[in-house]
Amino acid sequence: MSIVVVGSVAFDDVTSPSGSVKNILGGAATYFALAASYFTQVRVVAVVGDDFGPEQERVFREHRIDTRGIERAQGKTFRWGGTYSDNLNEAKTNFTDLNVFQTFQPRIPTEYEDTEFLFLANIQPTLQADVRRKMNGVRLTGCDTMNYWIKGTPTELAATLKLVDVLLINDTETKMLAHESNLPRAAQKVLAMGPKALVIKHGEYGATIFFREGAFGIGHHPFRAPALPIEEVKDPTGAGDSFAGGFMGYLAAQQEINREVLKRALFYGGVMGSFAVERFGTERLQGLTRDEIEARFQVFRELTHLE
Amino acid sequence: MSIVVVGSVAFDDVTSPSGSVKNILGGAATYFALAASYFTQVRVVAVVGDDFGPEQERVFREHRIDTRGIERAQGKTFRWGGTYSDNLNEAKTNFTDLNVFQTFQPRIPTEYEDTEFLFLANIQPTLQADVRRKMNGVRLTGCDTMNYWIKGTPTELAATLKLVDVLLINDTETKMLAHESNLPRAAQKVLAMGPKALVIKHGEYGATIFFREGAFGIGHHPFRAPALPIEEVKDPTGAGDSFAGGFMGYLAAQQEINREVLKRALFYGGVMGSFAVERFGTERLQGLTRDEIEARFQVFRELTHLE
């Protein structure tokens, strides 16, 4: 099976306590696609400028990622610069140059139309909804968003949330979206807005999945996957997108989507997020093997496993 | 087997989004003793004033907690007042009246001297060290501390840490003690200061135990116990002490202390902490049954258990 991801491809400048890099390949769709490519065939819908060349193209091709949906526009690719200081959980944004991304209108190639899984990375909610409507044969849709849209376009976001199956956001975004400071109560409110499942990413503490009553099976308990304590966090950029890539990529490779499968997907999300932060940019995600992924899956499992 | 806890017994005034209470029984030793009493026989060393009466005494007696080490001094018992607003992880202290606790000199009753387990709750580090030296037949010593001692009495604390087996502190305290912002690296530095194991409490995200190389068995991986997402957090006061009570109480009931036992203890710590916050003060800890504890242990286990 395969998955379509719609989102940003970018060039990033990143400074962290471990060093500094410039003009490296980044963007939510890039991190997602690379992480998901270890599990399933990935198709990207994005826009890049004329500074996106064979070197960047090669990264996708080497992971058999379909780039026919990456539109080439005149101008520069989206560029972002950020600095992480001691608190690696939060970047200080130095600049955001939207460039060709500013007028991004996602176009789904005909060849993508039969794709069974869809991930709407963090873009304007109405664009997300448009893509979802165009791909109405899809089996399961995952979605990300951020504070900017939660505050700025709540009505548009509410419409999008009615069209998605799994929403993947962090603690702060969940509380803001629900107007509720208690996390489990906030989760229930978000589920009432549309998604069948809500994945809350806790950064270094892992992630929790909450299910809507009756969705994906029976039961009312949430499930939590821990994250591995990482000694060398070089660059947290893209950790959340890599998490989503591992989670959705694993799902897209399964015959049936039930709660047990979603739990395993949560672990794979944590695994891919933990790899992403070990090197700057997408370097670590580019050079993984399936054996390394399975080995870390076992470490994560043992991290909370009682005899 | 049995355990001695040395620490504060107090009266608390607590305000949280769920309400307000005054003059309720609190203090680290109280929360610890009640939580541990479901697993083992508990003996308390503390000081109270003449406002500590039969009503408070009864709470301990009903849990077969030995209070012969609770000294009655002239004056008032330690009093603390705090307010929790939307962020339930942090209390705003309204007042701290140390009263008789100011000149607390822990005295170990002769009847306590053969006790095999010891917990040094959060008191001045030199007092902790004195108690530990007096009880030199002890099999395992647990210890808590706080920012106030980490900053104010680092030399005294360093001496205490050489005498304890398991240190239980939170993320912020660990980073402060190690002068290191990366948690796993901070954990290694703290272990180099003396303890054989370090339990880092993450509040609503559970806790992680790090082992010193070769201590309690082989292996180099940490272990994490998740916490249950709680919909009704009424009063977070004493959650950490209740965690310590569940953790140490479970250990004190075991024949052998190895890594597998310490992992289970970490789960029981989380279980007791999660009960503590469901009602104001020690109310929930007073009325538990062992069946309720085992049921929640199973829920915690399933929270991260893959088929």
Interface residues (C-beta under 8 A of the other chain):
Chain A: D86 N87 L88 S181 N182 L183 P184 R185 A187 H202 E204 Y205 G206 T208 H221 P222 F223 R224 A225 P226 P229 I230 E231 V233 E260 K263 R264 F267 V299 R301 E302 L303 T304 H305 L306 E307
Chain B: D86 N87 L88 S181 N182 L183 P184 R185 A187 H202 E204 Y205 G206 T208 H221 P222 F223 R224 A225 P226 P229 I230 E231 V233 E260 K263 R264 F267 V299 R301 E302 L303 T304 H305 L306 E307
